[in-house]
Amino acid sequence: MKLIVGLGNPGEKYEKTRHNLGFIVLDQLLKDSQTVSKTKWDKNAKLKSEIFIMDWTPKKGTAEKVIFAKPHTYMNNSGMAVSLLKSFYKITPSDIWIVQDELDLPLGYMKIRLGGSGAGHHGINSIISSLGTDKFWRFRLGIGASKKHAEIANHKFKNVSDFVLDTFQRGESRDVKHLVKRATQALTAALEKNIQSAMNQFNTK
């Protein structure tokens, strides 16, 4: 069993912001799947998340239950929802995959890795604190960094929080679409084969 969590903030206000890239990727992955007609997120108040559960049947190998989740705790308290999901479904940390925006990677870059610090990402820091371990997988999707630094320097944004809670700009749309596509392909590859294979194929060099 796998738990795949996209990080973001609930509500229409945040739908297209940089910080909601995790939500965007999970929505796109399910749209691209063969079960699109059956895809309906279940709002689970007890687990503080929207959830979709499916049996993923790879082309080779046996089917595996996969739980997709979008926490409704807001980014800074993501760990609360992930911890509830982990306990309820009895999932080990190494079977938890977090899809997150990453300010320290340039827009369009992607890195898949196991463990490590949150690097200032409040959602990841919250998950590490709640789980008591950093040994879960992260699909880190770049939303910065050089343009971000330039914009902050030019006082377009007062701070980093304003930047990540802003929407993607028109000139970024092509890179964002490409990144979302690569992220869904990487998740699919990890489910079809294994996560190491996805790392080898999709990690930006």
C-alpha positions, 0 to 999 in steps of 0.5 A: 500500500502506498500513500501519496500526498499532494501538499497545498492549501484548501479553498478556491483562493489558493487553487492556482498558487505556487504552493498548491503544486502538489494538489495540481499534480495529483488532480492531473494524475487522476485525470490522466488515469483510466478511472477518470469517470470514477474519480471523485475526491472524498472529503474525510473530516476525520482524516482532515483530507480529501481522499481517493483510493484505487487499486493500481494495476501495473502492466507487469506485477500485482495490483497495489492499493494506493491512497491519494490525499490532499490535506485540508489542514493548510500547509503549515499543519500538513503533518497532522493530516499525514500522521492521521492517514498513516495511523489509520491505514497503517502505512510505514513512512517509506511507503509515504510519497509527498508531492511538494513545491520546492523553492530551492529548485528552479522552475521546471526542475524535479528531484525525488529523494528519501529523507533529509531536512525540510529546507525551510518548507513548512509543510515538510517540517510539519510532516517530519515533526508529526511522524517523528522521522524524515524517512519518507519520499519527496517529489520536489518540484521546482518553483524558483529560484533565480526568478524568485530572488530577482522578484523579491530583490525588486520588491515585487514581493515583500517576503517568500510567503507572498511569493509562494502564495502568488499564482504562476505568471503567464510567462511561466505557464509553459514550464509549469505545464511541462513540470506537471506532466513530468511529475505525473509521469514520474509518479506513474513510473514509480508505481509501475516499476519502482521509485528508484527507476523513477529517480533515474529517469526523471531527476533533473541532472 
